């Protein structure tokens, strides 16, 4: 085996081993992240109402939020309620109205507080939803890297066996 083949085999083996080690770590971290998200959502004890949900959320009636998709659905539920309560205005828009009114309008101040709490809760749920997707990505990439690493190590071993058989 010439020097370039030896270097290629060594490179394939080294990269393959690195990937074969990094992949399972990513799978482990992805699964751990998913477990943590599930645990945090369960601790919040968020439950959809039994009735009165929009048609697109009816399947969630009475269910607890335990997953990323559940967090997203509840965030959409809050979005609808918030739009109804604020007339479709955001916290920033209501704050601007309150400041324009001199800051003394009690109803606008309460509405601003409602908008703030609703948007904050929605943002937290959307963060859980996004984190859920990231754990899926990390787990999937970890599995793919594990497979690639094993394939590269097997290729390096096959090259080494081939070169020994030629000698």
CNS distance restraints for C-alpha pairs under 8 A (distance, minus, plus):
assign (resid   1 and name CA) (resid   5 and name CA) 6.15 0.50 0.50
assign (resid   1 and name CA) (resid   6 and name CA) 6.56 0.50 0.50
assign (resid   1 and name CA) (resid 163 and name CA) 5.75 0.50 0.50
assign (resid   2 and name CA) (resid   6 and name CA) 6.42 0.50 0.50
assign (resid   3 and name CA) (resid   7 and name CA) 6.13 0.50 0.50
assign (resid   4 and name CA) (resid   8 and name CA) 6.08 0.50 0.50
assign (resid   5 and name CA) (resid   9 and name CA) 6.05 0.50 0.50
assign (resid   6 and name CA) (resid  10 and name CA) 6.05 0.50 0.50
assign (resid   7 and name CA) (resid  11 and name CA) 5.95 0.50 0.50
assign (resid   8 and name CA) (resid  12 and name CA) 6.04 0.50 0.50
assign (resid   9 and name CA) (resid  13 and name CA) 6.03 0.50 0.50
assign (resid   9 and name CA) (resid 155 and name CA) 7.97 0.50 0.50
assign (resid   9 and name CA) (resid 156 and name CA) 4.82 0.50 0.50
assign (resid   9 and name CA) (resid 157 and name CA) 7.73 0.50 0.50
assign (resid   9 and name CA) (resid 159 and name CA) 6.54 0.50 0.50
assign (resid   9 and name CA) (resid 160 and name CA) 7.08 0.50 0.50
assign (resid  10 and name CA) (resid  14 and name CA) 5.98 0.50 0.50
assign (resid  10 and name CA) (resid 156 and name CA) 7.11 0.50 0.50
assign (resid  11 and name CA) (resid  15 and name CA) 5.97 0.50 0.50
assign (resid  12 and name CA) (resid  16 and name CA) 5.75 0.50 0.50
assign (resid  12 and name CA) (resid 152 and name CA) 5.55 0.50 0.50
assign (resid  12 and name CA) (resid 153 and name CA) 6.42 0.50 0.50
assign (resid  12 and name CA) (resid 155 and name CA) 7.35 0.50 0.50
assign (resid  12 and name CA) (resid 156 and name CA) 5.60 0.50 0.50
assign (resid  13 and name CA) (resid  17 and name CA) 6.02 0.50 0.50
assign (resid  13 and name CA) (resid 152 and name CA) 6.25 0.50 0.50
assign (resid  13 and name CA) (resid 153 and name CA) 4.73 0.50 0.50
assign (resid  13 and name CA) (resid 155 and name CA) 7.88 0.50 0.50
assign (resid  13 and name CA) (resid 156 and name CA) 5.27 0.50 0.50
assign (resid  13 and name CA) (resid 157 and name CA) 7.63 0.50 0.50
assign (resid  14 and name CA) (resid  18 and name CA) 6.21 0.50 0.50
assign (resid  14 and name CA) (resid 153 and name CA) 7.75 0.50 0.50
assign (resid  15 and name CA) (resid  19 and name CA) 6.16 0.50 0.50
assign (resid  15 and name CA) (resid 149 and name CA) 7.02 0.50 0.50
assign (resid  15 and name CA) (resid 152 and name CA) 7.38 0.50 0.50
assign (resid  16 and name CA) (resid  20 and name CA) 5.94 0.50 0.50
assign (resid  16 and name CA) (resid 148 and name CA) 7.01 0.50 0.50
assign (resid  16 and name CA) (resid 149 and name CA) 3.84 0.50 0.50
assign (resid  16 and name CA) (resid 150 and name CA) 6.10 0.50 0.50
assign (resid  16 and name CA) (resid 151 and name CA) 7.19 0.50 0.50
assign (resid  16 and name CA) (resid 152 and name CA) 4.70 0.50 0.50
assign (resid  16 and name CA) (resid 153 and name CA) 4.94 0.50 0.50
assign (resid  17 and name CA) (resid  21 and name CA) 6.13 0.50 0.50
assign (resid  17 and name CA) (resid 149 and name CA) 5.93 0.50 0.50
assign (resid  17 and name CA) (resid 150 and name CA) 7.33 0.50 0.50
assign (resid  17 and name CA) (resid 152 and name CA) 7.99 0.50 0.50
assign (resid  17 and name CA) (resid 153 and name CA) 6.47 0.50 0.50
assign (resid  18 and name CA) (resid  22 and name CA) 6.01 0.50 0.50
assign (resid  18 and name CA) (resid 149 and name CA) 7.05 0.50 0.50
assign (resid  19 and name CA) (resid  23 and name CA) 5.69 0.50 0.50
assign (resid  19 and name CA) (resid 145 and name CA) 5.55 0.50 0.50
assign (resid  19 and name CA) (resid 146 and name CA) 5.86 0.50 0.50
assign (resid  19 and name CA) (resid 148 and name CA) 7.05 0.50 0.50
assign (resid  19 and name CA) (resid 149 and name CA) 4.56 0.50 0.50
assign (resid  19 and name CA) (resid 150 and name CA) 7.87 0.50 0.50
assign (resid  20 and name CA) (resid  24 and name CA) 7.04 0.50 0.50
assign (resid  20 and name CA) (resid 145 and name CA) 6.65 0.50 0.50
assign (resid  20 and name CA) (resid 146 and name CA) 4.49 0.50 0.50
assign (resid  20 and name CA) (resid 147 and name CA) 7.18 0.50 0.50
assign (resid  20 and name CA) (resid 148 and name CA) 7.42 0.50 0.50
assign (resid  20 and name CA) (resid 149 and name CA) 4.38 0.50 0.50
assign (resid  20 and name CA) (resid 150 and name CA) 5.84 0.50 0.50
assign (resid  21 and name CA) (resid  25 and name CA) 6.78 0.50 0.50
assign (resid  21 and name CA) (resid 146 and name CA) 7.18 0.50 0.50
assign (resid  21 and name CA) (resid 149 and name CA) 7.99 0.50 0.50
assign (resid  22 and name CA) (resid  26 and name CA) 6.28 0.50 0.50
assign (resid  22 and name CA) (resid 142 and name CA) 7.19 0.50 0.50
assign (resid  22 and name CA) (resid 145 and name CA) 7.40 0.50 0.50
assign (resid  22 and name CA) (resid 146 and name CA) 7.27 0.50 0.50
assign (resid  23 and name CA) (resid  27 and name CA) 6.31 0.50 0.50
assign (resid  23 and name CA) (resid 141 and name CA) 7.31 0.50 0.50
assign (resid  23 and name CA) (resid 142 and name CA) 3.96 0.50 0.50
assign (resid  23 and name CA) (resid 143 and name CA) 5.85 0.50 0.50
assign (resid  23 and name CA) (resid 144 and name CA) 7.24 0.50 0.50
assign (resid  23 and name CA) (resid 145 and name CA) 4.93 0.50 0.50
assign (resid  23 and name CA) (resid 146 and name CA) 4.42 0.50 0.50
assign (resid  23 and name CA) (resid 149 and name CA) 7.98 0.50 0.50
assign (resid  24 and name CA) (resid  28 and name CA) 6.01 0.50 0.50
assign (resid  24 and name CA) (resid 142 and name CA) 5.92 0.50 0.50
assign (resid  24 and name CA) (resid 143 and name CA) 6.85 0.50 0.50
assign (resid  24 and name CA) (resid 146 and name CA) 6.35 0.50 0.50
assign (resid  25 and name CA) (resid  29 and name CA) 6.08 0.50 0.50
assign (resid  25 and name CA) (resid 142 and name CA) 7.19 0.50 0.50
assign (resid  26 and name CA) (resid  30 and name CA) 5.91 0.50 0.50
assign (resid  26 and name CA) (resid 138 and name CA) 5.93 0.50 0.50
assign (resid  26 and name CA) (resid 139 and name CA) 5.97 0.50 0.50
assign (resid  26 and name CA) (resid 141 and name CA) 7.43 0.50 0.50
assign (resid  26 and name CA) (resid 142 and name CA) 4.67 0.50 0.50
assign (resid  26 and name CA) (resid 143 and name CA) 7.88 0.50 0.50
assign (resid  27 and name CA) (resid  31 and name CA) 6.09 0.50 0.50
assign (resid  27 and name CA) (resid 138 and name CA) 6.60 0.50 0.50
assign (resid  27 and name CA) (resid 139 and name CA) 4.29 0.50 0.50
assign (resid  27 and name CA) (resid 140 and name CA) 7.24 0.50 0.50
assign (resid  27 and name CA) (resid 141 and name CA) 7.80 0.50 0.50
assign (resid  27 and name CA) (resid 142 and name CA) 4.92 0.50 0.50
assign (resid  27 and name CA) (resid 143 and name CA) 6.36 0.50 0.50
assign (resid  28 and name CA) (resid  32 and name CA) 6.05 0.50 0.50
assign (resid  28 and name CA) (resid 139 and name CA) 7.46 0.50 0.50
assign (resid  29 and name CA) (resid  33 and name CA) 6.01 0.50 0.50
assign (resid  29 and name CA) (resid 135 and name CA) 7.96 0.50 0.50
assign (resid  29 and name CA) (resid 138 and name CA) 7.69 0.50 0.50
assign (resid  29 and name CA) (resid 139 and name CA) 7.55 0.50 0.50
assign (resid  30 and name CA) (resid  34 and name CA) 6.20 0.50 0.50
assign (resid  30 and name CA) (resid 134 and name CA) 7.90 0.50 0.50
assign (resid  30 and name CA) (resid 135 and name CA) 4.54 0.50 0.50
assign (resid  30 and name CA) (resid 136 and name CA) 6.71 0.50 0.50
assign (resid  30 and name CA) (resid 137 and name CA) 7.87 0.50 0.50
assign (resid  30 and name CA) (resid 138 and name CA) 5.30 0.50 0.50
assign (resid  30 and name CA) (resid 139 and name CA) 4.78 0.50 0.50
assign (resid  31 and name CA) (resid  35 and name CA) 6.18 0.50 0.50
assign (resid  31 and name CA) (resid 135 and name CA) 6.84 0.50 0.50
assign (resid  31 and name CA) (resid 139 and name CA) 6.68 0.50 0.50
assign (resid  32 and name CA) (resid  36 and name CA) 6.21 0.50 0.50
assign (resid  33 and name CA) (resid  37 and name CA) 6.21 0.50 0.50
assign (resid  33 and name CA) (resid 132 and name CA) 7.94 0.50 0.50
assign (resid  33 and name CA) (resid 135 and name CA) 6.07 0.50 0.50
assign (resid  34 and name CA) (resid  38 and name CA) 6.17 0.50 0.50
assign (resid  34 and name CA) (resid 132 and name CA) 6.24 0.50 0.50
assign (resid  34 and name CA) (resid 135 and name CA) 5.88 0.50 0.50
assign (resid  34 and name CA) (resid 136 and name CA) 7.97 0.50 0.50
assign (resid  35 and name CA) (resid  39 and name CA) 6.08 0.50 0.50
assign (resid  36 and name CA) (resid  40 and name CA) 6.10 0.50 0.50
assign (resid  37 and name CA) (resid  41 and name CA) 6.10 0.50 0.50
assign (resid  37 and name CA) (resid  67 and name CA) 7.58 0.50 0.50
assign (resid  37 and name CA) (resid 128 and name CA) 6.68 0.50 0.50
assign (resid  37 and name CA) (resid 131 and name CA) 7.72 0.50 0.50
assign (resid  37 and name CA) (resid 132 and name CA) 7.06 0.50 0.50
assign (resid  38 and name CA) (resid  42 and name CA) 6.11 0.50 0.50
assign (resid  38 and name CA) (resid  66 and name CA) 5.33 0.50 0.50
assign (resid  38 and name CA) (resid  67 and name CA) 5.87 0.50 0.50
assign (resid  39 and name CA) (resid  43 and name CA) 6.14 0.50 0.50
assign (resid  39 and name CA) (resid  66 and name CA) 7.67 0.50 0.50
assign (resid  40 and name CA) (resid  44 and name CA) 6.54 0.50 0.50
assign (resid  41 and name CA) (resid  45 and name CA) 7.02 0.50 0.50
assign (resid  41 and name CA) (resid  46 and name CA) 7.42 0.50 0.50
assign (resid  41 and name CA) (resid  65 and name CA) 6.31 0.50 0.50
assign (resid  41 and name CA) (resid  66 and name CA) 5.35 0.50 0.50
assign (resid  41 and name CA) (resid  67 and name CA) 7.29 0.50 0.50
assign (resid  41 and name CA) (resid  71 and name CA) 7.91 0.50 0.50
assign (resid  42 and name CA) (resid  46 and name CA) 7.34 0.50 0.50
assign (resid  42 and name CA) (resid  64 and name CA) 7.62 0.50 0.50
assign (resid  42 and name CA) (resid  65 and name CA) 6.74 0.50 0.50
assign (resid  42 and name CA) (resid  66 and name CA) 5.49 0.50 0.50
assign (resid  45 and name CA) (resid  64 and name CA) 6.82 0.50 0.50
assign (resid  45 and name CA) (resid  65 and name CA) 7.36 0.50 0.50
assign (resid  46 and name CA) (resid  64 and name CA) 5.65 0.50 0.50
assign (resid  46 and name CA) (resid  65 and name CA) 5.54 0.50 0.50
assign (resid  47 and name CA) (resid  62 and name CA) 6.22 0.50 0.50
assign (resid  47 and name CA) (resid  63 and name CA) 5.58 0.50 0.50
assign (resid  47 and name CA) (resid  64 and name CA) 4.18 0.50 0.50
assign (resid  47 and name CA) (resid  65 and name CA) 6.04 0.50 0.50
assign (resid  48 and name CA) (resid  60 and name CA) 6.39 0.50 0.50
assign (resid  48 and name CA) (resid  61 and name CA) 5.46 0.50 0.50
assign (resid  48 and name CA) (resid  62 and name CA) 5.03 0.50 0.50
assign (resid  48 and name CA) (resid  63 and name CA) 5.57 0.50 0.50
assign (resid  48 and name CA) (resid  64 and name CA) 6.33 0.50 0.50
assign (resid  48 and name CA) (resid  65 and name CA) 7.64 0.50 0.50
assign (resid  48 and name CA) (resid  74 and name CA) 7.30 0.50 0.50
assign (resid  49 and name CA) (resid  53 and name CA) 7.20 0.50 0.50
assign (resid  49 and name CA) (resid  61 and name CA) 5.69 0.50 0.50
assign (resid  49 and name CA) (resid  62 and name CA) 5.28 0.50 0.50
assign (resid  49 and name CA) (resid  63 and name CA) 7.91 0.50 0.50
assign (resid  50 and name CA) (resid  61 and name CA) 4.66 0.50 0.50
assign (resid  50 and name CA) (resid  62 and name CA) 4.35 0.50 0.50
assign (resid  51 and name CA) (resid  58 and name CA) 7.79 0.50 0.50
assign (resid  51 and name CA) (resid  61 and name CA) 6.17 0.50 0.50
assign (resid  51 and name CA) (resid  62 and name CA) 7.72 0.50 0.50
assign (resid  53 and name CA) (resid  57 and name CA) 5.92 0.50 0.50
assign (resid  53 and name CA) (resid  58 and name CA) 5.55 0.50 0.50
assign (resid  53 and name CA) (resid  61 and name CA) 7.04 0.50 0.50
assign (resid  53 and name CA) (resid  77 and name CA) 7.71 0.50 0.50
assign (resid  54 and name CA) (resid  58 and name CA) 6.18 0.50 0.50
assign (resid  54 and name CA) (resid  77 and name CA) 7.97 0.50 0.50
assign (resid  57 and name CA) (resid  61 and name CA) 7.33 0.50 0.50
assign (resid  57 and name CA) (resid  73 and name CA) 6.84 0.50 0.50
assign (resid  57 and name CA) (resid  77 and name CA) 7.66 0.50 0.50
assign (resid  60 and name CA) (resid  70 and name CA) 7.84 0.50 0.50
assign (resid  64 and name CA) (resid  70 and name CA) 7.85 0.50 0.50
assign (resid  65 and name CA) (resid  70 and name CA) 4.97 0.50 0.50
assign (resid  65 and name CA) (resid  71 and name CA) 5.92 0.50 0.50
assign (resid  65 and name CA) (resid  74 and name CA) 7.54 0.50 0.50
assign (resid  66 and name CA) (resid  70 and name CA) 6.30 0.50 0.50
assign (resid  66 and name CA) (resid  71 and name CA) 7.33 0.50 0.50
assign (resid  67 and name CA) (resid  71 and name CA) 6.19 0.50 0.50
assign (resid  67 and name CA) (resid 129 and name CA) 7.70 0.50 0.50
assign (resid  67 and name CA) (resid 132 and name CA) 7.53 0.50 0.50
assign (resid  68 and name CA) (resid  72 and name CA) 6.19 0.50 0.50
assign (resid  68 and name CA) (resid 128 and name CA) 6.08 0.50 0.50
assign (resid  68 and name CA) (resid 129 and name CA) 4.16 0.50 0.50
assign (resid  68 and name CA) (resid 130 and name CA) 7.41 0.50 0.50
assign (resid  68 and name CA) (resid 131 and name CA) 7.77 0.50 0.50
assign (resid  68 and name CA) (resid 132 and name CA) 5.18 0.50 0.50
assign (resid  68 and name CA) (resid 133 and name CA) 7.44 0.50 0.50
assign (resid  69 and name CA) (resid  73 and name CA) 6.15 0.50 0.50
assign (resid  69 and name CA) (resid 129 and name CA) 6.41 0.50 0.50
assign (resid  70 and name CA) (resid  74 and name CA) 6.15 0.50 0.50
assign (resid  71 and name CA) (resid  75 and name CA) 6.09 0.50 0.50
assign (resid  71 and name CA) (resid 125 and name CA) 5.17 0.50 0.50
assign (resid  71 and name CA) (resid 126 and name CA) 6.73 0.50 0.50
assign (resid  71 and name CA) (resid 128 and name CA) 6.66 0.50 0.50
assign (resid  71 and name CA) (resid 129 and name CA) 5.83 0.50 0.50
assign (resid  72 and name CA) (resid  76 and name CA) 6.30 0.50 0.50
assign (resid  72 and name CA) (resid 125 and name CA) 6.39 0.50 0.50
assign (resid  72 and name CA) (resid 126 and name CA) 5.87 0.50 0.50
assign (resid  72 and name CA) (resid 129 and name CA) 5.70 0.50 0.50
assign (resid  73 and name CA) (resid  77 and name CA) 6.29 0.50 0.50
assign (resid  74 and name CA) (resid  78 and name CA) 6.21 0.50 0.50
assign (resid  74 and name CA) (resid 122 and name CA) 7.94 0.50 0.50
assign (resid  74 and name CA) (resid 125 and name CA) 7.47 0.50 0.50
assign (resid  75 and name CA) (resid  79 and name CA) 6.11 0.50 0.50
assign (resid  75 and name CA) (resid 121 and name CA) 7.63 0.50 0.50
assign (resid  75 and name CA) (resid 122 and name CA) 4.79 0.50 0.50
assign (resid  75 and name CA) (resid 123 and name CA) 7.69 0.50 0.50
assign (resid  75 and name CA) (resid 125 and name CA) 5.82 0.50 0.50
assign (resid  75 and name CA) (resid 126 and name CA) 6.52 0.50 0.50
assign (resid  76 and name CA) (resid  80 and name CA) 6.30 0.50 0.50
assign (resid  76 and name CA) (resid 122 and name CA) 7.77 0.50 0.50
assign (resid  77 and name CA) (resid  81 and name CA) 6.37 0.50 0.50
assign (resid  78 and name CA) (resid  82 and name CA) 5.84 0.50 0.50
assign (resid  78 and name CA) (resid 118 and name CA) 6.59 0.50 0.50
assign (resid  78 and name CA) (resid 122 and name CA) 6.43 0.50 0.50
assign (resid  79 and name CA) (resid  83 and name CA) 6.06 0.50 0.50
assign (resid  79 and name CA) (resid 118 and name CA) 7.65 0.50 0.50
assign (resid  79 and name CA) (resid 119 and name CA) 7.77 0.50 0.50
assign (resid  79 and name CA) (resid 122 and name CA) 7.11 0.50 0.50
assign (resid  80 and name CA) (resid  84 and name CA) 6.26 0.50 0.50
assign (resid  81 and name CA) (resid  85 and name CA) 6.15 0.50 0.50
assign (resid  82 and name CA) (resid  86 and name CA) 5.97 0.50 0.50
assign (resid  82 and name CA) (resid  88 and name CA) 7.37 0.50 0.50
assign (resid  82 and name CA) (resid 114 and name CA) 7.93 0.50 0.50
assign (resid  82 and name CA) (resid 115 and name CA) 6.67 0.50 0.50
assign (resid  82 and name CA) (resid 118 and name CA) 6.33 0.50 0.50
assign (resid  82 and name CA) (resid 119 and name CA) 7.92 0.50 0.50
assign (resid  83 and name CA) (resid  87 and name CA) 5.50 0.50 0.50
assign (resid  83 and name CA) (resid  88 and name CA) 4.16 0.50 0.50
assign (resid  83 and name CA) (resid  89 and name CA) 6.78 0.50 0.50
assign (resid  84 and name CA) (resid  88 and name CA) 6.43 0.50 0.50
assign (resid  85 and name CA) (resid 111 and name CA) 7.90 0.50 0.50
assign (resid  86 and name CA) (resid  90 and name CA) 7.36 0.50 0.50
assign (resid  86 and name CA) (resid 111 and name CA) 6.73 0.50 0.50
assign (resid  86 and name CA) (resid 115 and name CA) 6.97 0.50 0.50
assign (resid  89 and name CA) (resid  93 and name CA) 5.94 0.50 0.50
assign (resid  89 and name CA) (resid  94 and name CA) 6.51 0.50 0.50
assign (resid  90 and name CA) (resid  94 and name CA) 6.23 0.50 0.50
assign (resid  90 and name CA) (resid 115 and name CA) 6.52 0.50 0.50
assign (resid  91 and name CA) (resid  95 and name CA) 6.01 0.50 0.50
assign (resid  91 and name CA) (resid 112 and name CA) 5.70 0.50 0.50
assign (resid  91 and name CA) (resid 115 and name CA) 5.10 0.50 0.50
assign (resid  91 and name CA) (resid 116 and name CA) 5.71 0.50 0.50
assign (resid  91 and name CA) (resid 119 and name CA) 7.73 0.50 0.50
assign (resid  92 and name CA) (resid  96 and name CA) 6.18 0.50 0.50
assign (resid  93 and name CA) (resid  97 and name CA) 6.33 0.50 0.50
assign (resid  94 and name CA) (resid  98 and name CA) 6.12 0.50 0.50
assign (resid  94 and name CA) (resid 108 and name CA) 6.88 0.50 0.50
assign (resid  94 and name CA) (resid 111 and name CA) 7.40 0.50 0.50
assign (resid  94 and name CA) (resid 112 and name CA) 5.72 0.50 0.50
assign (resid  95 and name CA) (resid  99 and name CA) 6.14 0.50 0.50
assign (resid  95 and name CA) (resid 108 and name CA) 8.00 0.50 0.50
assign (resid  95 and name CA) (resid 109 and name CA) 7.91 0.50 0.50
assign (resid  95 and name CA) (resid 112 and name CA) 6.24 0.50 0.50
assign (resid  96 and name CA) (resid 100 and name CA) 6.06 0.50 0.50
assign (resid  97 and name CA) (resid 101 and name CA) 6.15 0.50 0.50
assign (resid  97 and name CA) (resid 108 and name CA) 7.68 0.50 0.50
assign (resid  98 and name CA) (resid 102 and name CA) 6.49 0.50 0.50
assign (resid  98 and name CA) (resid 103 and name CA) 5.03 0.50 0.50
assign (resid  98 and name CA) (resid 104 and name CA) 7.40 0.50 0.50
assign (resid  98 and name CA) (resid 105 and name CA) 6.56 0.50 0.50
assign (resid  98 and name CA) (resid 108 and name CA) 5.92 0.50 0.50
assign (resid  98 and name CA) (resid 109 and name CA) 6.74 0.50 0.50
assign (resid  99 and name CA) (resid 103 and name CA) 4.87 0.50 0.50
assign (resid 101 and name CA) (resid 105 and name CA) 6.73 0.50 0.50
assign (resid 103 and name CA) (resid 109 and name CA) 7.70 0.50 0.50
assign (resid 104 and name CA) (resid 109 and name CA) 7.88 0.50 0.50
assign (resid 105 and name CA) (resid 109 and name CA) 6.21 0.50 0.50
assign (resid 106 and name CA) (resid 110 and name CA) 6.21 0.50 0.50
assign (resid 107 and name CA) (resid 111 and name CA) 6.11 0.50 0.50
assign (resid 108 and name CA) (resid 112 and name CA) 5.96 0.50 0.50
assign (resid 109 and name CA) (resid 113 and name CA) 6.32 0.50 0.50
assign (resid 110 and name CA) (resid 114 and name CA) 6.24 0.50 0.50
assign (resid 111 and name CA) (resid 115 and name CA) 6.12 0.50 0.50
assign (resid 112 and name CA) (resid 116 and name CA) 6.06 0.50 0.50
assign (resid 113 and name CA) (resid 117 and name CA) 6.16 0.50 0.50
assign (resid 114 and name CA) (resid 118 and name CA) 6.03 0.50 0.50
assign (resid 115 and name CA) (resid 119 and name CA) 5.91 0.50 0.50
assign (resid 116 and name CA) (resid 120 and name CA) 5.97 0.50 0.50
assign (resid 117 and name CA) (resid 121 and name CA) 6.09 0.50 0.50
assign (resid 118 and name CA) (resid 122 and name CA) 6.06 0.50 0.50
assign (resid 119 and name CA) (resid 123 and name CA) 6.00 0.50 0.50
assign (resid 120 and name CA) (resid 124 and name CA) 6.25 0.50 0.50
assign (resid 121 and name CA) (resid 125 and name CA) 6.30 0.50 0.50
assign (resid 122 and name CA) (resid 126 and name CA) 6.11 0.50 0.50
assign (resid 123 and name CA) (resid 127 and name CA) 6.10 0.50 0.50
assign (resid 124 and name CA) (resid 128 and name CA) 6.41 0.50 0.50
assign (resid 125 and name CA) (resid 129 and name CA) 6.27 0.50 0.50
assign (resid 126 and name CA) (resid 130 and name CA) 6.13 0.50 0.50
assign (resid 127 and name CA) (resid 131 and name CA) 6.02 0.50 0.50
assign (resid 128 and name CA) (resid 132 and name CA) 6.03 0.50 0.50
assign (resid 129 and name CA) (resid 133 and name CA) 6.51 0.50 0.50
assign (resid 130 and name CA) (resid 134 and name CA) 6.31 0.50 0.50
assign (resid 131 and name CA) (resid 135 and name CA) 6.24 0.50 0.50
assign (resid 132 and name CA) (resid 136 and name CA) 6.48 0.50 0.50
assign (resid 133 and name CA) (resid 137 and name CA) 6.28 0.50 0.50
assign (resid 134 and name CA) (resid 138 and name CA) 6.08 0.50 0.50
assign (resid 135 and name CA) (resid 139 and name CA) 5.99 0.50 0.50
assign (resid 136 and name CA) (resid 140 and name CA) 6.04 0.50 0.50
assign (resid 137 and name CA) (resid 141 and name CA) 5.98 0.50 0.50
assign (resid 138 and name CA) (resid 142 and name CA) 5.93 0.50 0.50
assign (resid 139 and name CA) (resid 143 and name CA) 6.27 0.50 0.50
assign (resid 140 and name CA) (resid 144 and name CA) 6.23 0.50 0.50
assign (resid 141 and name CA) (resid 145 and name CA) 5.96 0.50 0.50
assign (resid 142 and name CA) (resid 146 and name CA) 6.07 0.50 0.50
assign (resid 143 and name CA) (resid 147 and name CA) 6.32 0.50 0.50
assign (resid 144 and name CA) (resid 148 and name CA) 6.13 0.50 0.50
assign (resid 145 and name CA) (resid 149 and name CA) 5.86 0.50 0.50
assign (resid 146 and name CA) (resid 150 and name CA) 6.22 0.50 0.50
assign (resid 147 and name CA) (resid 151 and name CA) 6.16 0.50 0.50
assign (resid 148 and name CA) (resid 152 and name CA) 6.13 0.50 0.50
assign (resid 149 and name CA) (resid 153 and name CA) 6.22 0.50 0.50
assign (resid 150 and name CA) (resid 154 and name CA) 6.10 0.50 0.50
assign (resid 151 and name CA) (resid 155 and name CA) 6.09 0.50 0.50
assign (resid 152 and name CA) (resid 156 and name CA) 6.14 0.50 0.50
assign (resid 153 and name CA) (resid 157 and name CA) 6.16 0.50 0.50
assign (resid 154 and name CA) (resid 158 and name CA) 6.07 0.50 0.50
assign (resid 155 and name CA) (resid 159 and name CA) 6.17 0.50 0.50
assign (resid 156 and name CA) (resid 160 and name CA) 6.24 0.50 0.50
assign (resid 157 and name CA) (resid 161 and name CA) 6.16 0.50 0.50
assign (resid 158 and name CA) (resid 162 and name CA) 6.01 0.50 0.50
assign (resid 159 and name CA) (resid 163 and name CA) 6.16 0.50 0.50
assign (resid 160 and name CA) (resid 164 and name CA) 6.26 0.50 0.50
assign (resid 161 and name CA) (resid 165 and name CA) 6.19 0.50 0.50
assign (resid 162 and name CA) (resid 166 and name CA) 6.39 0.50 0.50
assign (resid 163 and name CA) (resid 167 and name CA) 6.46 0.50 0.50
